């Protein structure tokens, strides 16, 4: 095997590309310019700082035709300096660039300023494939022989402003969706808001539950957008369950809090360098327009009706697991913490990608939207951050890696958690609430367990009876589940703080239904039941 020098390869094989032809957005070393391979970012969400050619070689053998090898050092672009918090180091996680003239050439890319683990490539800019373990055996490095002349490389499949606008156009055609803007960003882009609900003659909108969801504060966190996209699809969908949720809930959904950052290829900041996630307690002079717009909108909805019941801040994280950020009881209250843990465990329930030991904990702080809501709503708005990973689930590198498809599969778990927590009574999935009669049960209220509402029941004896009545249950077969009240621990034990199937029933015709529950032992804890139509 013979290897030619980099200088020889560049002189013999390639024609120099003029500076005018090279994309101005990407800084290229002279050797990289002369490699014949072009790097550009002149498209929406494109981002890259500079490229240096580390090595170029021709490898030949008697049995095979000569092979061209290139190795580049790739430097992702850092966000602008943050005027609201100069000590906060700018991020350079996001990269999204195009390479041209790469067909049949083996390319090695070494990434700097960023932390990719098996990033993605696409030959058409729309359908992305994750690099295989063989192509990316170590973090921050990929090697591949590309099959086409042009290839796009991205940290994760992009979810752009243009794509969101196309989805909003689709969602807006559904009768339950109203689209409006809460204002313009620092660079003049609209911030579209979806209001999703369904007319209910028995419940006016100002008496319904309120769920607020926003996403894409940190613009590199595209997994969160793909996940939220499916959640919106489910909320606005035509299932009976979604319709029942809309009849009882007003959803306010802001898919992009940071449209400038998305369009301009930032990582964690808006177009001016401000990290919107921690911009809620800054002086007005360094509070971003996006933050001001969101704050004004939230103030408007907290002034009317019931206020906010649930607020979800949708993110993605570099850690290799799904999580909620749970605000500690010490920084909030015992009841708030209990309710957050209940909601988190409802989301974990039946989710193969989210384990009981995946939760994260922090103090609530005013610089975050959760801290602002804690103070604004007097602790009544259940506010938390939900994080999806970029890489793999459950800290298991050998297990399932994150894809758009499995991110979207998880959205159903989030939807059920919302409905269950708010105890929405839908014929598809009906949470009963407390029993109407109980014999041999005593009420218990403490913060040593996680349960619905203000109290749960404890059986005084074996065979204690509780009667649950459902006013109008459609005919059909149902699985019956009981919420297994568990201890107040950060990691719940097996069989605790989860729905457990206890029975199946058949309702022969539409109408009232009575379910009688008998305890199996003294001291058994009883809370809500859940009926799921099968």
Secondary structure, 3 states (H helix, E strand, C coil): CEECCHHHHHHHHCCCCCCCCCCCCCEECHHHHCCCCEEECCCCCCECCEEEEEEEEEEECCCCCCEEEEEEEEECCCCCCCCCCCCCCCCCCCCEEEEECCCCCEEEEEEECCCCCCCEEECCCCCCEECCCCCCCCCCEEEEECCCCEEEEECCCCCCHHHHHHHHHHHHCCCCEEEEEEEECCCCCEEEEEEECCCCCCCCHHHCEEEEEEECCCCCCHHHHHHHHHHHHHHCCCCHHHHHHHHHEEEEEECCCCHHHHHCCCCCCCCCCCCHHHCCCCCHHHCCHHHHHHHHHHHHHHCCCCCCCEEEEEEEECCCCCEEEEECCCCCCHHHHHHHHHHHHHHHCCCCCCCHHHCEEECCCCCCHHHHHHHHCCCCCEEEEEEEECCECCCCCCCCECCHHHHHHHHHHHHHHHHHHCCCECCCEEECCCCCEEECEEEECCCCEECCCCCEEEECCCCCEEEEEEEEECCEEEEEEEECCEECCCCCCCCCCCEEEEEEEEECCCEEEEEEEECCCCCCEECCEEEEEC
